[in-house]
Amino acid sequence: MQKNGHKVLITGGGRGIGRALTTRFIDAGNDVIVIGRSQPADLPTGAIFIACDLNDRVARDDLIEQVKSAHRDLSVLINNAGLQHEGNFARDWHYDDYASEMETNMDAMIHLCDGLFPLLEAAPQAAIVNVSSALAIQPKQDAPIYCATKAFVRSFTKTLRYQLEGSSIRVFDLVPPLVDTDMTRGRGTGKISPEDLATIFWKAWLANREDIYVGKAGLLNMINRLSPRLASRIVRHG
Ligand SMILES: NC(=O)c1ccc[n+]([C@@H]2O[C@H](COP(=O)([O-])OP(=O)(O)OC[C@H]3O[C@@H](n4cnc5c(N)ncnc54)[C@H](OP(=O)(O)O)[C@@H]3O)[C@@H](O)[C@H]2O)c1
């Protein structure tokens, strides 16, 4: 992919992984539109912010219309915003807690891919980047809906890639391991920083490597190929 000259829309670009990607794209000479529910005080200089609650279908329709009228030169869509709830079906299952997780992690991604497709199709070089997770390879016991949504993201991304073969749109699956962000605060060890993840992403982006396994996600993928049972044991308890 070319290094600069893109107009990028990134969901959840104000914090965590999204913020590190936003900074990387801006520093390389791209224009970036950040989507989130509320504008962060420290939005990277040069980014444009559009407020949208991605759980709200009508708000997503409005966002798509706004981008179609003001940013017709959009060439990169990064579906990064995501939520993770931990819970147990047997003890504390409440469907309402999980509905927003499904809406943000899956529906919003599909809706934006669909709604913004005409702009991407018209760009000379375009890309869709969907952020899945190492937990899409094997699930952990405490996050049943999250892991299932990320497996969905992975599968959807792969078929989208098949369907867009031969077009000017490349389709990337960014597969992070445990990253040190608000989402993982107080959980896990051996996390990588969002900035290190962005560095690995950037190399893969420039090299057109569409499956981007970051750090331990790559190792897990390899183990899973050789022994799914071992990979499952490693991930099960997080
Ligand atoms: N951190 C990890 O270890 C890890 C590992 C694998 C995959 N991932 C994936 O990487 C992506 C980013 O994760 P992160 O760790 O950077 O998360 P994070 O620090 O919790 O940030 C989440 C971002 O998503 C936005 N967001 C959440 N719900 C939204 C909604 N309803 N509408 C609009 N924006 C919304 C938030 O913005 P507002 O709060 O302003 O709305 C925020 O910018 C997610 O898809 C996650 O599943 C993370």
Ligand as a Chemical Component Dictionary entry (heavy atoms), coordinates in Angstrom:
data_LIG
# 
_chem_comp.id                   LIG 
_chem_comp.type                 NON-POLYMER 
_chem_comp.pdbx_formal_charge   0 
_chem_comp.three_letter_code    LIG 
# 
loop_
_chem_comp_atom.comp_id 
_chem_comp_atom.atom_id 
_chem_comp_atom.alt_atom_id 
_chem_comp_atom.type_symbol 
_chem_comp_atom.charge 
_chem_comp_atom.model_Cartn_x 
_chem_comp_atom.model_Cartn_y 
_chem_comp_atom.model_Cartn_z 
_chem_comp_atom.pdbx_ordinal 
LIG N1  N1  N 0  -6.305  -4.482 23.771 1  
LIG C1  C1  C 0  -6.129  -5.742 23.390 2  
LIG O1  O1  O 0  -5.430  -6.538 24.058 3  
LIG C2  C2  C 0  -6.743  -6.244 22.113 4  
LIG C3  C3  C 0  -6.369  -7.522 21.659 5  
LIG C4  C4  C 0  -6.934  -8.009 20.493 6  
LIG C5  C5  C 0  -7.833  -7.227 19.777 7  
LIG N2  N2  N 1  -8.178  -5.981 20.239 8  
LIG C6  C6  C 0  -9.132  -5.205 19.460 9  
LIG O2  O2  O 0  -8.557  -3.981 19.089 10 
LIG C7  C7  C 0  -9.571  -2.984 18.965 11 
LIG C8  C8  C 0  -9.191  -1.769 19.799 12 
LIG O3  O3  O 0  -9.069  -2.187 21.153 13 
LIG P1  P1  P 0  -8.397  -1.285 22.288 14 
LIG O4  O4  O 0  -7.755  -2.228 23.225 15 
LIG O5  O5  O -1 -7.621  -0.180 21.695 16 
LIG O6  O6  O 0  -9.716  -0.733 23.004 17 
LIG P2  P2  P 0  -9.959  0.542  23.930 18 
LIG O7  O7  O 0  -8.679  1.092  24.432 19 
LIG O8  O8  O 0  -10.990 0.114  24.901 20 
LIG O9  O9  O 0  -10.596 1.598  22.899 21 
LIG C9  C9  C 0  -11.793 1.309  22.271 22 
LIG C10 C10 C 0  -12.089 2.390  21.255 23 
LIG O10 O10 O 0  -13.337 2.049  20.607 24 
LIG C11 C11 C 0  -14.224 3.146  20.698 25 
LIG N3  N3  N 0  -15.583 2.670  20.868 26 
LIG C12 C12 C 0  -16.019 1.686  21.706 27 
LIG N4  N4  N 0  -17.347 1.566  21.626 28 
LIG C13 C13 C 0  -17.764 2.476  20.719 29 
LIG C14 C14 C 0  -19.029 2.844  20.214 30 
LIG N5  N5  N 0  -20.158 2.255  20.618 31 
LIG N6  N6  N 0  -19.096 3.829  19.295 32 
LIG C15 C15 C 0  -17.966 4.461  18.883 33 
LIG N7  N7  N 0  -16.743 4.144  19.313 34 
LIG C16 C16 C 0  -16.638 3.175  20.231 35 
LIG C17 C17 C 0  -13.762 3.951  21.925 36 
LIG O11 O11 O 0  -14.075 5.320  21.781 37 
LIG P3  P3  P 0  -15.177 6.073  22.715 38 
LIG O12 O12 O 0  -15.056 5.495  24.087 39 
LIG O13 O13 O 0  -14.886 7.514  22.594 40 
LIG O14 O14 O 0  -16.485 5.747  22.084 41 
LIG C18 C18 C 0  -12.256 3.746  21.890 42 
LIG O15 O15 O 0  -11.641 4.717  21.080 43 
LIG C19 C19 C 0  -10.865 -3.646 19.419 44 
LIG O16 O16 O 0  -11.584 -4.097 18.293 45 
LIG C20 C20 C 0  -10.377 -4.840 20.228 46 
LIG O17 O17 O 0  -11.319 -5.877 20.249 47 
LIG C21 C21 C 0  -7.659  -5.473 21.390 48 
# 
loop_
_chem_comp_bond.comp_id 
_chem_comp_bond.atom_id_1 
_chem_comp_bond.atom_id_2 
_chem_comp_bond.value_order 
_chem_comp_bond.pdbx_ordinal 
LIG N1  C1  SING 1  
LIG C1  O1  DOUB 2  
LIG C1  C2  SING 3  
LIG C2  C3  SING 4  
LIG C2  C21 DOUB 5  
LIG C3  C4  DOUB 6  
LIG C4  C5  SING 7  
LIG C5  N2  DOUB 8  
LIG N2  C6  SING 9  
LIG N2  C21 SING 10 
LIG C6  O2  SING 11 
LIG C6  C20 SING 12 
LIG O2  C7  SING 13 
LIG C7  C8  SING 14 
LIG C7  C19 SING 15 
LIG C8  O3  SING 16 
LIG O3  P1  SING 17 
LIG P1  O4  DOUB 18 
LIG P1  O5  SING 19 
LIG P1  O6  SING 20 
LIG O6  P2  SING 21 
LIG P2  O7  DOUB 22 
LIG P2  O8  SING 23 
LIG P2  O9  SING 24 
LIG O9  C9  SING 25 
LIG C9  C10 SING 26 
LIG C10 O10 SING 27 
LIG C10 C18 SING 28 
LIG O10 C11 SING 29 
LIG C11 N3  SING 30 
LIG C11 C17 SING 31 
LIG N3  C12 SING 32 
LIG N3  C16 SING 33 
LIG C12 N4  DOUB 34 
LIG N4  C13 SING 35 
LIG C13 C14 SING 36 
LIG C13 C16 DOUB 37 
LIG C14 N5  SING 38 
LIG C14 N6  DOUB 39 
LIG N6  C15 SING 40 
LIG C15 N7  DOUB 41 
LIG N7  C16 SING 42 
LIG C17 O11 SING 43 
LIG C17 C18 SING 44 
LIG O11 P3  SING 45 
LIG P3  O12 DOUB 46 
LIG P3  O13 SING 47 
LIG P3  O14 SING 48 
LIG C18 O15 SING 49 
LIG C19 O16 SING 50 
LIG C19 C20 SING 51 
LIG C20 O17 SING 52 
# 
